[in-house]
Amino acid sequence: MKLKTFIDQFLAFTQKEFFHILRDRKTLLVLVVLPISQLLIFGFALNSSLTEMPTAVLDLSNDRMSRQIISKIDASSTFKVEEYVHSMQEVDELFKSGKLSQVFVFMPGFEREIKRTGKGNVQIIMDASLQINASTLESYILATLLEYQQEINAGRELPIQIIPEVKMRYNPRLDSAFHFVPGVIGIVLMLVCSMMASLAIVKEKESGTMEVLLVSPVRPPVIILAKLVPYLLVGMINIVVILLISVFILNVPIAGNIFLLFLVGTIFTLSSLALGIMVSVLTKTQRSAIIISIAGLMLPAITLSGFIFPLGSLSLLMKVIVHLMPVTLFISAARNIMIKGLGMDAVYPELFGLIVITVVLIVISIKCFKNRLS
């Protein structure tokens, strides 16, 4: 083949491919709009710094120095003192409700002990179920106390020392598995279930068997629900296997009720399947369904659900948006049950949210399927 012939053919086919891409709006959407939208979402949403973390104070001393330290803590952008409690029982209740990141405890005679010995102890009890949060906040706390210590030591002949006593609740050894395993369970279940379900109906369209369903007397709700049942059973088996692996291989204990955890996992599986079915109804090809499942479901689930990055770093608007994602609700509930050992009273908001999302997704799928039938 002559070089000129080769170049002419190459340029002609290249031109054809450009025209093909420009005419195909879906391909343009994937190539241009999707990366830009993902970058903007993740760029504005992800922030490694922690701000206004909910903090409580148990000040049994209530002297000048303890109040100064509390003011210093509250003035920081990292902490937000929301509760002044009067007993450890109130602290326990706040931790169980999930409304607390840490509590500062000043024992009676804090300032008097400093004046007598030159040293004072501040006890900090932290929720370490989120290992990343706990490690970061501990460094912020040490820096804040050190700054206050330097301020009061200015001009003193005998410097005083404030010693923080940090106690990690729920995960005293700061084992990273305690933080990641509940998230991994949610990500794996969502990925497998949504990917499987997203191909359920669109596969019928591509294979040509959809015409048979269209002329049959079977109604759309029956088709949608029948598609969900086999995948739901497979998902329930996956939940059992994943929990066994978590306990016996990854050594992450289940501190709470395992049956409650299984119930939450089952409803989450159903919501993931409903999400996949909706994608399957709204798409025409398996390729489109896979792209949407990976780019539209998997990436946000990994980065914005609290699996890797703490939700405390998100803006208020993004917190509302991410809590509409089933995986966010499941990870929160799974950590409360597995790590904190909490019961139904602590996870019912997430459980109710999962049920509502599941019903809404199934209704949308049925309505859209009806429209396509017509």
C-alpha positions, -999 to 999 in steps of 0.1 A, spaced: 0 0 0 14 34 -10 20 59 17 -4 84 2 -32 58 0 -26 49 37 -27 85 48 -59 92 28 -76 62 43 -64 70 78 -77 106 75 -110 95 60 -117 70 88 -105 95 115 -129 121 101 -157 95 101 -151 87 138 -151 124 147 -185 129 129 -198 97 146 -188 110 181 -202 145 174 -235 131 163 -238 107 192 -249 129 221 -246 101 247 -210 96 238 -203 133 240 -220 133 274 -197 106 287 -165 121 272 -170 157 281 -199 165 305 -194 135 329 -157 141 338 -164 179 343 -194 173 365 -175 146 386 -145 170 390 -168 198 402 -188 177 426 -157 160 442 -137 192 441 -162 212 461 -174 184 483 -141 168 495 -123 187 522 -98 169 545 -101 196 572 -126 191 600 -147 220 611 -173 225 639 -171 190 653 -198 186 679 -181 188 714 -194 185 749 -179 198 782 -181 183 816 -166 210 839 -167 197 875 -141 223 885 -157 255 869 -127 277 878 -109 304 858 -85 282 840 -110 255 830 -133 282 816 -104 298 797 -96 264 781 -132 259 772 -134 293 755 -102 285 736 -117 253 724 -150 269 714 -132 297 696 -114 272 674 -130 265 639 -124 228 645 -146 224 676 -181 236 684 -192 232 720 -228 222 718 -235 207 752 -225 215 788 -232 183 807 -232 176 844 -225 138 847 -209 110 828 -243 95 823 -252 124 801 -220 119 782 -229 83 775 -263 92 762 -248 118 738 -222 92 725 -250 66 720 -271 91 701 -242 98 677 -243 136 685 -208 138 699 -173 136 686 -155 143 718 -160 155 754 -136 175 776 -137 166 813 -123 188 840 -121 172 874 -128 191 906 -100 214 917 -84 217 883 -68 252 888 -60 245 924 -40 214 914 -21 234 888 -11 260 913 -1 233 938 19 210 915 24 229 883 5 203 864 -31 198 855 -49 169 837 -76 173 811 -95 142 802 -107 139 765 -130 111 756 -133 107 718 -156 87 695 -129 65 678 -154 45 656 -142 68 628 -105 62 631 -95 89 607 -115 115 626 -101 105 659 -65 107 648 -69 141 632 -89 156 661 -64 143 687 -37 163 670 -59 194 669 -67 190 706 -30 187 715 -22 218 694 -50 238 711 -39 229 746 -2 236 738 -11 271 725 -30 279 757 -1 265 778 23 288 759 0 318 765 -2 314 803 35 305 807 46 338 791 65 357 818 62 329 844 93 317 862 79 283 868 60 271 837 29 250 842 20 219 822 -14 208 810 -15 171 803 -42 157 781 -55 122 789 -71 109 757 -95 79 759 -108 64 727 -143 50 730 -155 21 708 -120 16 692 -93 21 719 -65 8 697 -75 29 667 -77 -1 645 -83 10 609 -104 -21 602 -131 -8 626 -134 22 604 -132 6 570 -150 -27 573 -186 -14 577 -179 9 547 -164 -19 526 -195 -40 533 -217 -12 520 -196 -5 490 -193 -42 480 -231 -48 484 -240 -17 465 -215 -23 437 -225 -60 432 -263 -55 436 -266 -23 415 -244 -36 387 -264 -68 385 -298 -51 386 -288 -24 361 -284 -50 334 -316 -69 342 -341 -51 320 -317 -35 295 -304 -69 286 -340 -79 276 -341 -49 253 -309 -57 236 -316 -95 232 -351 -88 217 -371 -106 244 -386 -73 256 -411 -76 227 -424 -108 243 -429 -90 276 -446 -61 259 -473 -82 244 -478 -104 274 -506 -97 300 -479 -93 327 -481 -59 343 -450 -37 349 -451 -39 387 -449 -77 384 -420 -75 360 -401 -51 382 -406 -69 415 -400 -103 399 -366 -90 386 -357 -79 422 -364 -112 441 -336 -135 427 -310 -108 431 -323 -100 466 -318 -136 477 -283 -136 463 -276 -104 481 -288 -118 514 -264 -147 510 -236 -122 503 -245 -104 535 -240 -136 555 -207 -144 538 -194 -109 542 -203 -108 579 -186 -142 585 -154 -129 568 -155 -97 588 -157 -115 621 -136 -145 617 -109 -133 592 -108 -95 596 -114 -98 633 -139 -70 635 -164 -79 663 -201 -72 660 -208 -54 692 -246 -50 686 -275 -72 675 -264 -93 645 -301 -98 634 -306 -60 634 -275 -57 613 -288 -84 589 -321 -66 586 -305 -32 578 -282 -50 553 -312 -67 536 -331 -34 532 -300 -17 519 -295 -45 494 -331 -41 482 -325 -3 479 -293 -9 458 -312 -33 436 -340 -8 432 -314 18 422 -300 -6 396 -334 -15 382 -342 22 378 -309 26 358 -319 -4 337 -353 10 329 -340 44 319 -311 32 297 -312 15 263 -279 -4 262 -259 -24 286 -229 -2 279 -248 29 291 -260 11 322 -225 0 331 -211 36 326 -239 51 348 -234 24 374 -197 30 377 -194 68 372 -228 78 387 -231 53 415 -197 37 425 -175 68 425 -199 89 447 -205 59 469 -167 55 476 -159 92 480 -190 109 495 -206 82 517 -183 85 547 -164 54 537 -131 72 532 -136 109 539 -155 120 571 -189 136 565 -181 163 589 -159 179 563 -188 183 539 -209 215 535 -245 214 548 -259 211 513 -236 182 504 -245 165 537 -282 166 527 -274 153 492 -252 124 504 -278 113 529 -301 106 500 -276 79 490 -286 45 504 -249 35 510 -244 66 533 -273 55 555 -261 19 556 -225 27 565 -237 50 594 -261 23 607 -236 -5 603 -209 14 623 -235 21 650 -244 -15 653 -210 -32 647 -186 -8 664 -208 10 690 -231 -18 698 -262 4 696 -297 -8 689 -329 1 670 -333 34 688 -300 46 673 -304 34 638 -342 38 631 -336 71 612 -313 53 587 -336 23 585 -366 45 578 -346 64 552 -336 33 534 -372 21 533 -384 54 519 -357 55 493 -364 19 482 -401 25 478 -395 58 458 -370 41 435 -393 11 428 -423 35 421 -401 55 397 -390 24 379 -426 12 375 -438 46 363 -410 49 337 -416 13 326 -453 21 321 -444 51 300 -422 30 277 -449 5 273 -472 31 260 
